[in-house]
């Protein structure tokens, strides 16, 4: 009797823990917001955490001006929304885009000192 009772209890506990894990894994604390206007699309990044985040945004546009291709690195303060870029579509073309958003805990500054070498 105990072995037949163990299987449903084990299954119930397993499914509850899986559901609990998936629900927390789905929550995104830093995400992209798109505001579509008549002749432009404004891209924001929103940070819902209690700490500052550093983001790298690379947009791959189709049918937008060339300036939309530049990668963007910015610090996003805690609980705020920052404008990242404005996409302006080209006339008489269908426009769409994909993006890569990479979120880091903090911005790492890299300093490189170059020494000029004197020819001998």
C-alpha positions in Angstrom: 0.0 0.0 0.0 2.8 2.4 0.9 4.5 2.0 -2.5 1.2 2.8 -4.4 0.8 5.9 -2.2 4.4 7.1 -2.7 4.1 7.5 -6.4 1.3 10.1 -6.5 2.8 12.0 -3.6 6.2 12.1 -5.3 4.6 13.1 -8.6 2.7 15.9 -6.9 5.8 17.3 -5.2 7.9 17.0 -8.4 5.3 18.9 -10.5 4.9 21.6 -7.9 8.6 22.2 -7.6 8.9 22.2 -11.4 6.1 24.8 -11.7 7.6 26.9 -9.0 11.0 26.9 -10.7 9.6 27.7 -14.1 7.5 30.6 -12.8 10.5 32.2 -11.3 12.7 31.5 -14.3 10.3 33.3 -16.6 10.5 36.6 -14.8 12.7 39.2 -16.6 13.9 42.1 -14.5 15.6 44.0 -17.4 13.7 44.1 -20.7 13.1 46.0 -23.9 10.1 48.3 -24.5 9.1 49.4 -27.9 6.9 52.5 -28.5 5.7 52.7 -32.1 4.8 56.2 -33.3 3.8 57.4 -36.8 7.2 57.9 -38.3 9.5 56.3 -35.7 10.0 53.6 -33.2 11.5 54.5 -29.8 13.4 51.7 -28.0 13.7 51.8 -24.2 15.2 49.4 -21.7 13.5 49.1 -18.3 15.2 47.9 -15.2 12.8 46.6 -12.5 15.5 45.5 -10.0 16.8 47.3 -7.0 20.4 47.6 -8.4 22.0 49.3 -11.3 22.6 47.2 -14.4 24.8 47.6 -17.4 23.3 46.6 -20.8 24.6 46.0 -24.3 22.0 46.4 -27.0 22.6 45.4 -30.7 19.8 46.0 -33.1 19.7 44.3 -36.5 17.4 46.5 -38.5 15.8 45.8 -41.9 14.2 48.8 -43.6 15.5 51.4 -41.1 18.2 54.1 -41.4 21.8 53.0 -41.2 22.3 54.7 -37.7 20.1 52.0 -36.2 22.9 49.4 -36.5 25.3 50.9 -33.9 25.7 48.9 -30.7 24.8 50.7 -27.5 26.3 50.2 -24.1 24.6 52.0 -21.2 24.2 51.9 -17.4 20.5 51.6 -16.4 19.8 52.9 -12.9 17.6 50.8 -10.5 13.8 50.9 -11.1 14.1 53.1 -14.2 13.4 53.3 -17.9 16.1 54.7 -20.3 15.7 55.5 -24.0 18.3 53.6 -26.0 17.6 54.6 -29.6 15.1 55.9 -32.1 14.5 53.8 -35.3 13.4 55.8 -38.3 12.0 53.6 -41.1 12.9 54.2 -44.7 10.0 55.1 -47.0 8.4 52.5 -49.3 10.1 49.6 -47.5 8.7 47.1 -45.0 10.7 47.5 -41.7 11.4 45.0 -39.0 14.3 44.3 -36.6 15.8 41.7 -34.2 17.9 42.5 -31.2 20.4 41.1 -28.8 20.1 42.5 -25.2 22.9 41.4 -22.8 22.6 42.4 -19.2 25.5 42.6 -16.8 25.7 43.5 -13.1 28.0 46.4 -13.6 29.9 48.3 -16.3 33.5 47.2 -16.5 35.9 49.9 -17.6 38.9 48.7 -19.5 41.9 50.9 -19.6 44.7 50.3 -21.9 47.9 52.3 -22.0 49.9 52.3 -25.1 53.5 53.2 -25.0 55.1 54.6 -28.1 58.1 52.7 -29.1 61.1 54.6 -30.3 62.8 53.2 -33.4 66.4 52.1 -32.7 
